[in-house]
Amino acid sequence: MAKFLTLNINGIRNKGLILADYLQSSDVDFALIQETKLKGTQRNPYIPGYTVAARRDNTLDPDDIACGGTMVLVKLGLATTPLDTSSIDNNCAAISIDLPTVGKIAVVSMYVPPYRTSNIHTFSFSYFFQNFSKVIIMGDFNAYHPCIDDVTIASNNRGDQLHTIINRFPFQIQNSNGAPTRLHHSTGSQSLLDLIITTNNLTSFISHIFVGDDVGSDHLPVHLHLADASRIHQEVRLTRNLKKANWDHFKELTKEKVDSLRHLEDNPPLSISDVDSVAAAVSEALTSALDTVAPLKPIK
């Protein structure tokens, strides 16, 4: 089993030991950390038992204020390959891993700040999807949208952008409607900002998702466990949340396929094989559209 964690640590300096203690006690293999708040001139933090496999700082000029920033910590002894993210506008650090029962995966830690002008760029997702069939993107997106948490009434620009990306590419928010991950100290309210997003083909490998304990930040860590092959077939059952499906989008997706079959009204299929071909085309169109608006997710 591979164990992942995402955490907005709100400044990693002077938190190395408490973070290491939590990672070791939770037996985390890959820790995706946001808001490290390190400058490029500062060394990697000392996290006993872990190494910094990828890091990307984000410094605001002209005052040279350390802010944002993200990194991927990997348990010592695990093989990973750092990925170049310099062409991506969003602040992210990434590695590739190869799990025996799952295959090669791009693992991405992403941070999108809460500024009004901050955006979630489509290329930040398409870049990895074009190069890897399996992708895990975890981080703090500062996005609000009903697709993330159905108690959310008003979405923001980042929520709308993320919703568009999820509908366009085969990605899923795996912890939607999950426990809140951030406490707003000024208001006492809570929100779900830290997300686990994966390609659809990883859904069946997920064995557990949960929110962890306080690690000295205003955010809580979120854990993701991928099961090995023997557990997948024995334990994981899938379901669709049809109540949350966007049926208007479903109609849009199926309309083109239905329109392409209009000629059958004047020239109906004559043989059994022709009927089977039409039935298969309709079934494929409906299934594909359904996977987009109501993707299969493991029963928790």
N, C-alpha and C positions, 0 to 999 in steps of 0.2 A: 504494500500500500504506500502511495506517495502522499505526503502531507504538505499542504500549502497554507500560507497565511498572508493576509494583507492588513496593513496598519498605517494610518496616518499618525505618525509619532509626535508631530508638532515640535520638531527640533530633537535631533538624535544625540547631540553632545550632552555628556554627563548622564545619559540613559543607557549606556552600553551594557552595564552589569545587570540592571533590572530586566532589560530586554533579553539578554542571553539566558538569564534564569528562567524566564517565561518560555522562550523557544525550546530550551532543553527539557523543561518539565512537560511540555506539550509534544515533545519529539517531532518538532517541525523540520521538514527537509528544505523547504524553499520559503523564505520570508520576503515579501514584497513590501517595501517601506516607502511611504510618501512624506512630504514636508520634512525632509532631513535638515533643511536650512543650513547647508554647508556651502562654503565658498570654494572655488576651484583650487585655491592655494592650501586648503586644509586637508590633512591626511584622512584616510579612511578610519572610521571609528573602530576601536578594539571591541569585538564581540566574541568572547570565548566560545570555541566550538564551531565558529562560522567564518566564512570568508566573503568578501565583497566581490561578487561575480560580475556585476554591472552597476554603473553609477552614472547619473546625469544631474549636474547641478543647474540651478536657475538663479541668476543674479540680476537684480534690478539696478540699472544705472540711473542717474550719475552718482548716487550715494554709495554704491557698492554694498548694498544691503543684501545679506544672505536670506533667501526666501525660497519657498517651494523646494524643488529637488526631489529625486527619487533614486532608489537603489534596490538591488536584488541580493539578498544574503543567502548563501548556500551552505548546508552542513558540510563540514570538512570530510573529504573523501569521495564526494559525489562529483561526477564528471558533467560539466556544462560547457557551452560555447557562447561567449558574449555576442550580441547582435548589434549592428550599427544602427542607431536611431537618430543620427544627426540631421537627416533629411525630414524628420517628422516635426511638425510645429508644436504638437502637444508634448509636455514634459514627460518623457517616459524612458525607462531603462529596461532592457530585455535580454533574455538568454534563450538558447534552445537546449532541450534535454531529450533523451531517448529512453523511454520506459519500456522494459521488455514486453509487457502485455498490452501496451497502448500504442507505442510507436513514437515518432518524433513529434515534439510539441514546441511551439513558440510560447514562452512565458513572459508576460509583459506587465510591468508595474507602471501605472499611469496616474498623474496628478493634474487635475484641472482646477485652477484657483477660482474662488467665488466672485471674482470681479465681473461687473456687468459686461465688460468687453471680452471676457474669456469665452472661448468656443471649443466644442468637441469636433475636431476635423475628421471628415470621412476618410481621408488618406491615412489617418492614424490606425484605422481598422483595416482598410483595403491593402495597405502595405504588407501587413503580416499575413492576411488571408491569401494574397497572391503568391506568397512564398512558402506557406505551410498549410497543410490540409487541416491540422489541428492547432487551435490557438486558445490560450487562456490569457485574458486581460483582467487584471484586478487593480483596484485603486479607489481613490476618492475623486469622484466626478463632479461633485457639487451640482447635481442635476435633480430637478424635481419634475415628475410626470406620473400620471396614473399607471403607466406601464411599469414603473418602479415600485410604487406603493399606491394601492387603490384608494387610500384615504386622502391622497393628494388631490386637491381640487384645481388649483392653478399651477400650470407648468411654467418653467422658465426656459430661456433660449437653449440652454444646454440639455434640458430634458427633451425638448422638441427635437434637437439635433440627434440625441441618442436614440430616440424612438424611430426616427427616419433611418438611421444606420441599421438598427435591429431588423427593421422591415425589409431593408434592401439586401442585406447580407445574411448568411445562415448563422447568426449569433443569437444567443439566449442570455438573458439576465437570470442567473440561476438562484439568486437569493431575493428575487422580487417578493414583496409583501412579507419579508422576513423581519426579524427583530431590529429595532433602531440601533444605529452604530455611532451616533454622535449626540452628546448632551450639550445643548446651548446654555451655558452658564448664566448668561444675561437674562434669559427668559424662562429657563427651566424646561423648555420644550425639548423634544427628541426628534431625530430624523434619520432616515436611511440614506446615507450618502456614500458609503463604502460598498462597492459592488463587485460581484464575481460574474464575469461575462465569458462565455466559452462558445466555441463553434458547436453546432448541433450534434456533431458526431462524437462529442465527449460526454453527452448527457448520460448515456447508459453506463459510463464508468464511474459516475459520482456515487459515493456511498454515504457521505455525510457532509452537511454544511451547518455551521453553528457560529454564534457570536461568543467570543471568549471574555476573559477578565480584564480589568483595568491594568494598563501597563504605564501609567503616568502620563496619559495624554487625554485630550477631550474627546478622542475617538476610541472605540473599542476594536480589538482585532477580530477579523472574520476568518474562519477556518474552512478549508476545502480539502476533502479526502477523496482520492481516486482509488477505487478498489482494484484488486488484481483480477485476472480473467476468471478464476474459479468462483469468486464471490459475485461477479457480475450476473451470471446466469442463475445463481441460486437465490439472490436477495433483491435485486433491483426490479421493481415493477413500475411501469410508466402509465401516466394519465395525461389528459388534456383538460385545461381550464377553459371550457367553452363559454362560461359566463363573461370572461374578459376578452373574448375574441372580437376583433374588429371586422364585423361582417360586411361593412361597406367596402373595406379593402379586399375582402375575400371575393366579393362580386367583381371588383376591378380585375383581380388576378385571373378569374375564370372567364371573363367576358371574351377575351381575345380567342381563347380556345373554342368556346361555344360558337363564336361568329365564324370561325374557320370551318365549322361543320354545317353551316347553313345550306350549302349546296346539296346536302343529302335529302332535303325536302323535295327537291325535283329529281334527284338521282339516288334513290335509296339503295343500300347495299343489297346485293342479290345472293351472295353466298354466306355460309356460316363463318368462314374465315374473315370475310369483310366485316361482318357484324362484330366479331371478336376484336378486330383491329380498332373499330370505332369505340367499342366499350373500353378497351385498354387505354385509348387516348383520353377519353373522358375521365376514367378513373385516375389516371396519372395527373391530369390537370387539377382535379378536386383534391387529391392527396397532397400535391405540392402546395396548393393554396392554403390548405388546412395546416400544414406544417409551418407555414409562415405566420398565420394569425393565431394559431393555438398549438404551439410546438409541444411535443411530448416531453414531460418532465418526470423525474422519479417521485414516487409517492413517499412523503416524509412520515 
